[in-house]
Amino acid sequence: MDTPNAPSPTRWSALQSGPEAAAAYRRRFLDLEESGADLHGEARFVTELVPPPSRVLDGGCGFGRVASELTRLGHHVVGVDADPHLIDIAREEDRDTHFLVADLARLNLRTEQEFHCIVLAGNVVPYLADGTLGTVLERMAAHLAPQGYLVAGFGLPGSLPEAAAKVDLRTYDRLADAAGLAYITRYSTWDKQPFVEGGDYAVSVHRRRAG
């Protein structure tokens, strides 16, 4: 597998960087887990869409929360994130999933291009580097098998912190279409609640066009 170019700064990296910030971020989810919060909705969604063993790319995987659960469910998973300190945590906690540091806008996994599904969870989209969404969608499409799925869940304008980009769904769909991804459906939650215009969150499913 080729080693991608060094990641470019994202909105997320402007918020936090370094091992202490990565550890604090991990701790937030450990606390949520200890309180009984369900942290695996994304992995269940993907597994219903593409039953294991499927090849899945977790883009913006962080410390591996979704990727590791997908591996546990029987998928072949690659997790990618631009933050090397989060990837360090992921690799330490999960030896069965392949994790690497990479910029989603320049991703080029030449030996692993065809994934059955790519998931962008946890507000990856609003925290991309400014102006890179179209390029990221093109790179995701390039790594999908024909008829493979791209699933992205992110907060909508009005529900996100000030540091996050406000991504309009019409813009997202237009850029996805330009990248060769056909719109399939959209939900308001990872447990498939119907999407409602004006809501706070969207889980969008697109599919790579054949040919």
N, C-alpha and C positions, 0 to 999 in steps of 0.2 A: 504494500500500500504506500502511495506517495505521501510525503509529509507536506500538508498545505502551507501556504505562506502565513506569516505571523498575522494574528487577528488585528483588525483596525478598531479604534475606539467605538464603543456603542454607548447608547444612553444608559445602559445598565452599568457599564464600567465607570461612568462618571459618578454614579451613585455609590458604588462600593468597589474596593479592590484590596488585595492583600489577604494573607492567611487568616488574620483575625476577623475580617469581615466575612470571609467564607465560612469560618467556624460558627460565627454568630448566626448566619443565615441557616446553616444546618441545624443549629440549636432550636431555632424557631419551629422547625418542622418536627423535631423530636418532642418538643413541648406539645404541639398539636396532636401528635400521635398518642402521647401519654394521656391527653385529655379525652381521647376516644374519637377524635376527628377521623373521617374517612379520607384517606390520602391516595386512594387507588382508582378513582373514577375514570381517569384518563386511560389507564392500562386496561380496564374492563371494556371501555368503549372501543379501543383499538382491537382487542381480542374478539369482540363480537363482529367487527368489520372484516378482519382477516384472521381466521382461526390459526392457532399454532400447529406446526412450526412455520411461521412466516418470517421473512426478513424485514426488520423494522429499524428505521433510523429515528432516533430521538434528537431533534435539533434544538440546541439551547438546553441541554440536559441538566445543567447545574451539577448538583452532587449526585445525580443518578436516581432520584426518587422514582420517576416513571420508568426509566430504562431498566432498572434492577427488578422492578415488579414484572415488567414484560418478559425479562429473562426467566424469572421464576415461573411464569405461566407457560413457558416452553417455546418462546420465540428466539430467533437469532438476532441479537440487538447490537447496534453500534450507537454509542452516545457521543455527541459532539457539543462542545461549549468553548467559547472564547476565553473563559476565565480559567487559567491554569490551576489556581488554588482550589476551585470547586472540583475540577477534574482530579486533583490529587486526593481529595476526600472520596470521590466516587471510586477511584482505583483502590484505595485502601479498604473500603467497605465491601467492595464487590469485585472478586477476581474472575467472575464468569462472564461479565459483560465487557465488550471492547470499548474503551473510552479514549477519546483523543481531543487535543486542543486544536480548534480550527475556527476560521471565520466563515460563517454561513454564506456570505456574499462571494467567497472565493473557493467554496468547497469543491474538491476534485478527488473523489475516491475511485481511482481508475479500476481497481480490482474488485470494487464492491458497488457498482453503479446501480444495480437493479434491486430496489427495495419494493416490497409489496405495499408498504405503508410508511409514510413519514409523518411524524407527529411534532407539532410546535405547540407546546403547552406552557402554562405558567406565565402568560403575558410576554412570551418571546417576541412576538410581532411588534408591540408598542415600544419595546426597548432596543430595537435594532438601531444601528447607526443611521443617522438622517439620510434620506435619499437612496437607501439601499433595498427597500422592500421589493421593488420590481426585479432587481438582480437576484435577491435571495430566492424569490419564487421561481425564477428561471433555473437557478442551481438546484433547487429541490426537484423541479420537474425533470431535470437531466439525470437525477439519481433514481427516478421511479421506473419500475418495470411498466411496459404497456398496460394500461388500465389500472395501474397502481394508484393508491389514494394519498392525498395530502389532507391532513386534519389539523386545523389550527384553532386553538381556543384563546380568546383574549378579551379584556375589558373594552368597553365602548366609550366614546367621548362622554364626559360627564361623570364617569365612574372611576377614573384612574388618577393616580398622583400627578402633580404638576410636571414632574420630570419625564413622564411617559408621553410618547407621541399620541395624538388623537387620530386613530385610523378609522376612516369612514368605510363602511362595508361595501359601498358602491365602488370606491377606489380599489379596495382589496380585490373584489371580484373582477374588475376591469384588468388589473395587473395580472391576476391569475389567468384570465383568459388569454392575455397576450403571451403568457409563458407556456401556453399549450395545455392549460388545466381547465376542464369543464366543471361548472357548478353542478353539484348533486343535491345537497340539502344543507339545512342549517338548524341548529338547536340553541336553546338558551342556557343549557347546562350539559355536563358530561353524562348525566343520566337520562338524556334525551327529552327533556321537557321542551314543549313546542316553543319555537322562537317567536318573540313578540317585538314588533317595532317599538323603538324607544326604550328597550331594556338596557340592562347594565353589562351583559356578557353575551358572547356568541361563540358557538362551536361550529365552524364551517368545514364542510366536506367537499373537496374537489377531487377530480379524477383525471389522470393523464390521458389525453386523447390517443387512440390507436393510430399507428402510422407515423 
